[in-house]
Amino acid sequence: MKAPPLRLENYFFPRVLVEANPNFANTDTNQEVPIKLSAQPQVSVNTKDPLRFRLILKIRVAYDEDHPSPYGIELDAVGFFRVDETVPEDQRTTLVHVNGSTILFAAAREFLLGVTGRGPWGNVMLPAWSFHPGVHMEEPPKEGLAEEESIPDQSG
């Protein structure tokens, strides 16, 4: 069996803020409410193991007069990934950026469904989002370096 090109080793949410919008008044529960969403990934490669990466995904949902979202959301997701050695070196960061961000975004979507489901305005499901350059983002983030100490051993 061929190894997957990208493996998620662990993830967590170090920052979670969900604030109910006190001025939100949507009486039609069947109507989709447009939200002002941003999702910014930051990819770092381990300086001692070039197959290990840390990805920080910052998700924000803001509310204002033009975007009457039921909740303001600030969620940071951190994921640790291992890229298979068969993936060419020049494609590794892009693989983590696109596929890793998609994995963390899906995990955040499910997490926020549960959290907002207990709020006054019911649950909010984040929409589908693409991390391919030019779709929802102008260009992929620049690769950073992460010291060994900042990427804990996830093999366990």
PyMOL CGO cylinders between C-alpha atoms (Angstrom):
from pymol import cmd
from pymol.cgo import CYLINDER

trace = [
    CYLINDER, 0.00, 0.00, 0.00, 1.34, 3.41, -1.00, 0.3, 1, 1, 1, 1, 1, 1,
    CYLINDER, 1.34, 3.41, -1.00, 1.85, 5.95, 1.81, 0.3, 1, 1, 1, 1, 1, 1,
    CYLINDER, 1.85, 5.95, 1.81, -0.31, 9.08, 1.65, 0.3, 1, 1, 1, 1, 1, 1,
    CYLINDER, -0.31, 9.08, 1.65, 1.58, 12.20, 0.54, 0.3, 1, 1, 1, 1, 1, 1,
    CYLINDER, 1.58, 12.20, 0.54, 0.46, 14.15, 3.63, 0.3, 1, 1, 1, 1, 1, 1,
    CYLINDER, 0.46, 14.15, 3.63, -0.29, 12.87, 7.10, 0.3, 1, 1, 1, 1, 1, 1,
    CYLINDER, -0.29, 12.87, 7.10, -1.89, 14.86, 9.92, 0.3, 1, 1, 1, 1, 1, 1,
    CYLINDER, -1.89, 14.86, 9.92, -0.07, 14.01, 13.16, 0.3, 1, 1, 1, 1, 1, 1,
    CYLINDER, -0.07, 14.01, 13.16, -2.03, 16.22, 15.56, 0.3, 1, 1, 1, 1, 1, 1,
    CYLINDER, -2.03, 16.22, 15.56, -4.07, 19.40, 15.76, 0.3, 1, 1, 1, 1, 1, 1,
    CYLINDER, -4.07, 19.40, 15.76, -5.59, 21.68, 18.38, 0.3, 1, 1, 1, 1, 1, 1,
    CYLINDER, -5.59, 21.68, 18.38, -7.30, 25.07, 18.80, 0.3, 1, 1, 1, 1, 1, 1,
    CYLINDER, -7.30, 25.07, 18.80, -5.20, 27.37, 21.01, 0.3, 1, 1, 1, 1, 1, 1,
    CYLINDER, -5.20, 27.37, 21.01, -7.46, 30.41, 20.44, 0.3, 1, 1, 1, 1, 1, 1,
    CYLINDER, -7.46, 30.41, 20.44, -11.23, 30.21, 20.39, 0.3, 1, 1, 1, 1, 1, 1,
    CYLINDER, -11.23, 30.21, 20.39, -13.45, 33.27, 20.63, 0.3, 1, 1, 1, 1, 1, 1,
    CYLINDER, -13.45, 33.27, 20.63, -17.11, 33.11, 19.65, 0.3, 1, 1, 1, 1, 1, 1,
    CYLINDER, -17.11, 33.11, 19.65, -19.12, 36.23, 20.41, 0.3, 1, 1, 1, 1, 1, 1,
    CYLINDER, -19.12, 36.23, 20.41, -22.86, 36.42, 19.78, 0.3, 1, 1, 1, 1, 1, 1,
    CYLINDER, -22.86, 36.42, 19.78, -23.83, 39.56, 17.87, 0.3, 1, 1, 1, 1, 1, 1,
    CYLINDER, -23.83, 39.56, 17.87, -26.35, 41.32, 20.15, 0.3, 1, 1, 1, 1, 1, 1,
    CYLINDER, -26.35, 41.32, 20.15, -27.80, 43.23, 17.18, 0.3, 1, 1, 1, 1, 1, 1,
    CYLINDER, -27.80, 43.23, 17.18, -28.38, 40.20, 14.97, 0.3, 1, 1, 1, 1, 1, 1,
    CYLINDER, -28.38, 40.20, 14.97, -32.04, 39.73, 14.10, 0.3, 1, 1, 1, 1, 1, 1,
    CYLINDER, -32.04, 39.73, 14.10, -32.63, 37.08, 11.47, 0.3, 1, 1, 1, 1, 1, 1,
    CYLINDER, -32.63, 37.08, 11.47, -36.13, 35.72, 11.83, 0.3, 1, 1, 1, 1, 1, 1,
    CYLINDER, -36.13, 35.72, 11.83, -35.97, 33.55, 8.71, 0.3, 1, 1, 1, 1, 1, 1,
    CYLINDER, -35.97, 33.55, 8.71, -34.04, 30.46, 9.82, 0.3, 1, 1, 1, 1, 1, 1,
    CYLINDER, -34.04, 30.46, 9.82, -34.14, 29.02, 6.29, 0.3, 1, 1, 1, 1, 1, 1,
    CYLINDER, -34.14, 29.02, 6.29, -32.32, 32.02, 4.81, 0.3, 1, 1, 1, 1, 1, 1,
    CYLINDER, -32.32, 32.02, 4.81, -28.54, 31.72, 4.51, 0.3, 1, 1, 1, 1, 1, 1,
    CYLINDER, -28.54, 31.72, 4.51, -26.75, 34.60, 6.17, 0.3, 1, 1, 1, 1, 1, 1,
    CYLINDER, -26.75, 34.60, 6.17, -23.65, 35.83, 4.31, 0.3, 1, 1, 1, 1, 1, 1,
    CYLINDER, -23.65, 35.83, 4.31, -20.63, 36.11, 6.56, 0.3, 1, 1, 1, 1, 1, 1,
    CYLINDER, -20.63, 36.11, 6.56, -17.44, 38.15, 6.31, 0.3, 1, 1, 1, 1, 1, 1,
    CYLINDER, -17.44, 38.15, 6.31, -14.86, 35.35, 6.47, 0.3, 1, 1, 1, 1, 1, 1,
    CYLINDER, -14.86, 35.35, 6.47, -11.09, 35.29, 6.27, 0.3, 1, 1, 1, 1, 1, 1,
    CYLINDER, -11.09, 35.29, 6.27, -8.79, 32.30, 6.64, 0.3, 1, 1, 1, 1, 1, 1,
    CYLINDER, -8.79, 32.30, 6.64, -5.03, 32.83, 6.65, 0.3, 1, 1, 1, 1, 1, 1,
    CYLINDER, -5.03, 32.83, 6.65, -2.57, 29.92, 6.79, 0.3, 1, 1, 1, 1, 1, 1,
    CYLINDER, -2.57, 29.92, 6.79, 1.03, 30.19, 8.00, 0.3, 1, 1, 1, 1, 1, 1,
    CYLINDER, 1.03, 30.19, 8.00, 3.29, 27.27, 7.08, 0.3, 1, 1, 1, 1, 1, 1,
    CYLINDER, 3.29, 27.27, 7.08, 6.56, 26.50, 8.86, 0.3, 1, 1, 1, 1, 1, 1,
    CYLINDER, 6.56, 26.50, 8.86, 9.00, 23.72, 8.09, 0.3, 1, 1, 1, 1, 1, 1,
    CYLINDER, 9.00, 23.72, 8.09, 10.98, 22.07, 10.84, 0.3, 1, 1, 1, 1, 1, 1,
    CYLINDER, 10.98, 22.07, 10.84, 14.64, 23.12, 10.61, 0.3, 1, 1, 1, 1, 1, 1,
    CYLINDER, 14.64, 23.12, 10.61, 15.86, 19.66, 11.66, 0.3, 1, 1, 1, 1, 1, 1,
    CYLINDER, 15.86, 19.66, 11.66, 13.39, 17.50, 9.74, 0.3, 1, 1, 1, 1, 1, 1,
    CYLINDER, 13.39, 17.50, 9.74, 12.30, 18.90, 6.35, 0.3, 1, 1, 1, 1, 1, 1,
    CYLINDER, 12.30, 18.90, 6.35, 9.42, 16.40, 6.18, 0.3, 1, 1, 1, 1, 1, 1,
    CYLINDER, 9.42, 16.40, 6.18, 7.69, 17.88, 9.25, 0.3, 1, 1, 1, 1, 1, 1,
    CYLINDER, 7.69, 17.88, 9.25, 5.56, 21.01, 9.10, 0.3, 1, 1, 1, 1, 1, 1,
    CYLINDER, 5.56, 21.01, 9.10, 3.51, 23.19, 11.42, 0.3, 1, 1, 1, 1, 1, 1,
    CYLINDER, 3.51, 23.19, 11.42, 0.50, 24.96, 9.99, 0.3, 1, 1, 1, 1, 1, 1,
    CYLINDER, 0.50, 24.96, 9.99, -1.32, 27.75, 11.81, 0.3, 1, 1, 1, 1, 1, 1,
    CYLINDER, -1.32, 27.75, 11.81, -4.69, 28.63, 10.32, 0.3, 1, 1, 1, 1, 1, 1,
    CYLINDER, -4.69, 28.63, 10.32, -6.28, 31.88, 11.53, 0.3, 1, 1, 1, 1, 1, 1,
    CYLINDER, -6.28, 31.88, 11.53, -10.01, 31.99, 10.84, 0.3, 1, 1, 1, 1, 1, 1,
    CYLINDER, -10.01, 31.99, 10.84, -11.98, 35.17, 11.41, 0.3, 1, 1, 1, 1, 1, 1,
    CYLINDER, -11.98, 35.17, 11.41, -15.66, 35.99, 10.99, 0.3, 1, 1, 1, 1, 1, 1,
    CYLINDER, -15.66, 35.99, 10.99, -16.53, 39.64, 11.56, 0.3, 1, 1, 1, 1, 1, 1,
    CYLINDER, -16.53, 39.64, 11.56, -19.87, 41.31, 11.83, 0.3, 1, 1, 1, 1, 1, 1,
    CYLINDER, -19.87, 41.31, 11.83, -20.77, 44.84, 10.84, 0.3, 1, 1, 1, 1, 1, 1,
    CYLINDER, -20.77, 44.84, 10.84, -23.68, 46.64, 9.15, 0.3, 1, 1, 1, 1, 1, 1,
    CYLINDER, -23.68, 46.64, 9.15, -22.85, 45.14, 5.73, 0.3, 1, 1, 1, 1, 1, 1,
    CYLINDER, -22.85, 45.14, 5.73, -22.28, 41.62, 7.11, 0.3, 1, 1, 1, 1, 1, 1,
    CYLINDER, -22.28, 41.62, 7.11, -24.82, 40.97, 9.87, 0.3, 1, 1, 1, 1, 1, 1,
    CYLINDER, -24.82, 40.97, 9.87, -23.29, 37.69, 11.02, 0.3, 1, 1, 1, 1, 1, 1,
    CYLINDER, -23.29, 37.69, 11.02, -24.86, 36.09, 14.08, 0.3, 1, 1, 1, 1, 1, 1,
    CYLINDER, -24.86, 36.09, 14.08, -21.41, 35.62, 15.63, 0.3, 1, 1, 1, 1, 1, 1,
    CYLINDER, -21.41, 35.62, 15.63, -17.98, 37.18, 15.62, 0.3, 1, 1, 1, 1, 1, 1,
    CYLINDER, -17.98, 37.18, 15.62, -15.40, 34.40, 15.52, 0.3, 1, 1, 1, 1, 1, 1,
    CYLINDER, -15.40, 34.40, 15.52, -11.65, 34.26, 16.07, 0.3, 1, 1, 1, 1, 1, 1,
    CYLINDER, -11.65, 34.26, 16.07, -10.31, 30.74, 15.83, 0.3, 1, 1, 1, 1, 1, 1,
    CYLINDER, -10.31, 30.74, 15.83, -6.71, 29.63, 15.48, 0.3, 1, 1, 1, 1, 1, 1,
    CYLINDER, -6.71, 29.63, 15.48, -6.07, 26.02, 14.49, 0.3, 1, 1, 1, 1, 1, 1,
    CYLINDER, -6.07, 26.02, 14.49, -2.59, 24.52, 14.73, 0.3, 1, 1, 1, 1, 1, 1,
    CYLINDER, -2.59, 24.52, 14.73, -1.78, 21.32, 12.87, 0.3, 1, 1, 1, 1, 1, 1,
    CYLINDER, -1.78, 21.32, 12.87, 1.33, 19.20, 12.66, 0.3, 1, 1, 1, 1, 1, 1,
    CYLINDER, 1.33, 19.20, 12.66, 1.90, 17.39, 9.38, 0.3, 1, 1, 1, 1, 1, 1,
    CYLINDER, 1.90, 17.39, 9.38, 4.39, 14.96, 7.91, 0.3, 1, 1, 1, 1, 1, 1,
    CYLINDER, 4.39, 14.96, 7.91, 5.03, 14.93, 4.17, 0.3, 1, 1, 1, 1, 1, 1,
    CYLINDER, 5.03, 14.93, 4.17, 6.02, 11.65, 2.54, 0.3, 1, 1, 1, 1, 1, 1,
    CYLINDER, 6.02, 11.65, 2.54, 9.62, 11.58, 1.37, 0.3, 1, 1, 1, 1, 1, 1,
    CYLINDER, 9.62, 11.58, 1.37, 8.49, 10.77, -2.19, 0.3, 1, 1, 1, 1, 1, 1,
    CYLINDER, 8.49, 10.77, -2.19, 6.98, 14.26, -2.54, 0.3, 1, 1, 1, 1, 1, 1,
    CYLINDER, 6.98, 14.26, -2.54, 9.49, 16.50, -4.37, 0.3, 1, 1, 1, 1, 1, 1,
    CYLINDER, 9.49, 16.50, -4.37, 11.03, 19.10, -2.07, 0.3, 1, 1, 1, 1, 1, 1,
    CYLINDER, 11.03, 19.10, -2.07, 9.76, 22.04, -4.13, 0.3, 1, 1, 1, 1, 1, 1,
    CYLINDER, 9.76, 22.04, -4.13, 6.13, 20.81, -3.77, 0.3, 1, 1, 1, 1, 1, 1,
    CYLINDER, 6.13, 20.81, -3.77, 6.03, 20.12, -0.03, 0.3, 1, 1, 1, 1, 1, 1,
    CYLINDER, 6.03, 20.12, -0.03, 5.13, 23.57, 1.26, 0.3, 1, 1, 1, 1, 1, 1,
    CYLINDER, 5.13, 23.57, 1.26, 2.36, 23.94, -1.33, 0.3, 1, 1, 1, 1, 1, 1,
    CYLINDER, 2.36, 23.94, -1.33, 0.99, 20.51, -0.37, 0.3, 1, 1, 1, 1, 1, 1,
    CYLINDER, 0.99, 20.51, -0.37, 0.83, 21.51, 3.30, 0.3, 1, 1, 1, 1, 1, 1,
    CYLINDER, 0.83, 21.51, 3.30, -0.55, 24.94, 2.45, 0.3, 1, 1, 1, 1, 1, 1,
    CYLINDER, -0.55, 24.94, 2.45, -3.39, 23.69, 0.24, 0.3, 1, 1, 1, 1, 1, 1,
    CYLINDER, -3.39, 23.69, 0.24, -4.25, 20.24, 1.63, 0.3, 1, 1, 1, 1, 1, 1,
    CYLINDER, -4.25, 20.24, 1.63, -3.24, 20.88, 5.24, 0.3, 1, 1, 1, 1, 1, 1,
    CYLINDER, -3.24, 20.88, 5.24, -5.26, 24.10, 5.37, 0.3, 1, 1, 1, 1, 1, 1,
    CYLINDER, -5.26, 24.10, 5.37, -8.25, 22.28, 3.92, 0.3, 1, 1, 1, 1, 1, 1,
    CYLINDER, -8.25, 22.28, 3.92, -7.97, 19.58, 6.61, 0.3, 1, 1, 1, 1, 1, 1,
    CYLINDER, -7.97, 19.58, 6.61, -7.74, 22.13, 9.44, 0.3, 1, 1, 1, 1, 1, 1,
    CYLINDER, -7.74, 22.13, 9.44, -10.56, 24.24, 7.99, 0.3, 1, 1, 1, 1, 1, 1,
    CYLINDER, -10.56, 24.24, 7.99, -12.86, 21.20, 7.93, 0.3, 1, 1, 1, 1, 1, 1,
    CYLINDER, -12.86, 21.20, 7.93, -11.96, 20.41, 11.56, 0.3, 1, 1, 1, 1, 1, 1,
    CYLINDER, -11.96, 20.41, 11.56, -12.67, 24.04, 12.51, 0.3, 1, 1, 1, 1, 1, 1,
    CYLINDER, -12.67, 24.04, 12.51, -16.01, 23.92, 10.69, 0.3, 1, 1, 1, 1, 1, 1,
    CYLINDER, -16.01, 23.92, 10.69, -17.12, 20.92, 12.74, 0.3, 1, 1, 1, 1, 1, 1,
    CYLINDER, -17.12, 20.92, 12.74, -15.81, 22.45, 15.97, 0.3, 1, 1, 1, 1, 1, 1,
    CYLINDER, -15.81, 22.45, 15.97, -17.68, 25.72, 15.36, 0.3, 1, 1, 1, 1, 1, 1,
    CYLINDER, -17.68, 25.72, 15.36, -20.91, 23.90, 14.52, 0.3, 1, 1, 1, 1, 1, 1,
    CYLINDER, -20.91, 23.90, 14.52, -20.88, 22.48, 18.03, 0.3, 1, 1, 1, 1, 1, 1,
    CYLINDER, -20.88, 22.48, 18.03, -19.90, 25.72, 19.76, 0.3, 1, 1, 1, 1, 1, 1,
    CYLINDER, -19.90, 25.72, 19.76, -22.36, 27.97, 17.92, 0.3, 1, 1, 1, 1, 1, 1,
    CYLINDER, -22.36, 27.97, 17.92, -25.11, 25.36, 18.24, 0.3, 1, 1, 1, 1, 1, 1,
    CYLINDER, -25.11, 25.36, 18.24, -25.31, 26.29, 21.91, 0.3, 1, 1, 1, 1, 1, 1,
    CYLINDER, -25.31, 26.29, 21.91, -25.50, 30.02, 21.14, 0.3, 1, 1, 1, 1, 1, 1,
    CYLINDER, -25.50, 30.02, 21.14, -28.57, 32.25, 20.92, 0.3, 1, 1, 1, 1, 1, 1,
    CYLINDER, -28.57, 32.25, 20.92, -28.65, 32.30, 17.10, 0.3, 1, 1, 1, 1, 1, 1,
    CYLINDER, -28.65, 32.30, 17.10, -28.17, 28.59, 16.45, 0.3, 1, 1, 1, 1, 1, 1,
    CYLINDER, -28.17, 28.59, 16.45, -25.28, 26.95, 14.69, 0.3, 1, 1, 1, 1, 1, 1,
    CYLINDER, -25.28, 26.95, 14.69, -23.17, 28.49, 11.96, 0.3, 1, 1, 1, 1, 1, 1,
    CYLINDER, -23.17, 28.49, 11.96, -21.50, 26.33, 9.34, 0.3, 1, 1, 1, 1, 1, 1,
    CYLINDER, -21.50, 26.33, 9.34, -18.46, 27.79, 7.62, 0.3, 1, 1, 1, 1, 1, 1,
    CYLINDER, -18.46, 27.79, 7.62, -18.81, 27.68, 3.84, 0.3, 1, 1, 1, 1, 1, 1,
    CYLINDER, -18.81, 27.68, 3.84, -16.60, 25.69, 1.50, 0.3, 1, 1, 1, 1, 1, 1,
    CYLINDER, -16.60, 25.69, 1.50, -13.23, 27.41, 1.14, 0.3, 1, 1, 1, 1, 1, 1,
    CYLINDER, -13.23, 27.41, 1.14, -10.36, 26.95, -1.28, 0.3, 1, 1, 1, 1, 1, 1,
    CYLINDER, -10.36, 26.95, -1.28, -6.73, 27.43, -0.34, 0.3, 1, 1, 1, 1, 1, 1,
    CYLINDER, -6.73, 27.43, -0.34, -5.53, 27.31, -3.94, 0.3, 1, 1, 1, 1, 1, 1,
    CYLINDER, -5.53, 27.31, -3.94, -3.83, 30.60, -4.84, 0.3, 1, 1, 1, 1, 1, 1,
    CYLINDER, -3.83, 30.60, -4.84, -6.14, 32.97, -6.67, 0.3, 1, 1, 1, 1, 1, 1,
    CYLINDER, -6.14, 32.97, -6.67, -9.43, 31.54, -5.38, 0.3, 1, 1, 1, 1, 1, 1,
    CYLINDER, -9.43, 31.54, -5.38, -9.88, 32.96, -1.88, 0.3, 1, 1, 1, 1, 1, 1,
    CYLINDER, -9.88, 32.96, -1.88, -6.27, 34.01, -1.44, 0.3, 1, 1, 1, 1, 1, 1,
    CYLINDER, -6.27, 34.01, -1.44, -3.96, 36.11, -3.60, 0.3, 1, 1, 1, 1, 1, 1,
    CYLINDER, -3.96, 36.11, -3.60, -0.87, 33.95, -3.17, 0.3, 1, 1, 1, 1, 1, 1,
    CYLINDER, -0.87, 33.95, -3.17, 0.37, 31.15, -0.93, 0.3, 1, 1, 1, 1, 1, 1,
    CYLINDER, 0.37, 31.15, -0.93, 2.03, 32.23, 2.30, 0.3, 1, 1, 1, 1, 1, 1,
    CYLINDER, 2.03, 32.23, 2.30, 5.79, 32.37, 2.43, 0.3, 1, 1, 1, 1, 1, 1,
    CYLINDER, 5.79, 32.37, 2.43, 7.41, 29.42, 4.11, 0.3, 1, 1, 1, 1, 1, 1,
    CYLINDER, 7.41, 29.42, 4.11, 8.87, 30.03, 7.54, 0.3, 1, 1, 1, 1, 1, 1,
    CYLINDER, 8.87, 30.03, 7.54, 11.29, 28.02, 9.59, 0.3, 1, 1, 1, 1, 1, 1,
    CYLINDER, 11.29, 28.02, 9.59, 10.38, 26.42, 12.86, 0.3, 1, 1, 1, 1, 1, 1,
    CYLINDER, 10.38, 26.42, 12.86, 12.90, 25.33, 15.42, 0.3, 1, 1, 1, 1, 1, 1,
    CYLINDER, 12.90, 25.33, 15.42, 12.70, 21.76, 16.69, 0.3, 1, 1, 1, 1, 1, 1,
    CYLINDER, 12.70, 21.76, 16.69, 11.46, 22.97, 20.09, 0.3, 1, 1, 1, 1, 1, 1,
    CYLINDER, 11.46, 22.97, 20.09, 8.41, 24.65, 18.53, 0.3, 1, 1, 1, 1, 1, 1,
    CYLINDER, 8.41, 24.65, 18.53, 7.29, 21.47, 16.78, 0.3, 1, 1, 1, 1, 1, 1,
    CYLINDER, 7.29, 21.47, 16.78, 6.78, 18.86, 19.50, 0.3, 1, 1, 1, 1, 1, 1,
    CYLINDER, 6.78, 18.86, 19.50, 7.31, 15.20, 18.72, 0.3, 1, 1, 1, 1, 1, 1,
    CYLINDER, 7.31, 15.20, 18.72, 3.88, 13.87, 17.69, 0.3, 1, 1, 1, 1, 1, 1,
    CYLINDER, 3.88, 13.87, 17.69, 4.94, 10.27, 17.20, 0.3, 1, 1, 1, 1, 1, 1,
    CYLINDER, 4.94, 10.27, 17.20, 3.67, 8.46, 20.05, 0.3, 1, 1, 1, 1, 1, 1,
]
cmd.load_cgo(trace, "trace")
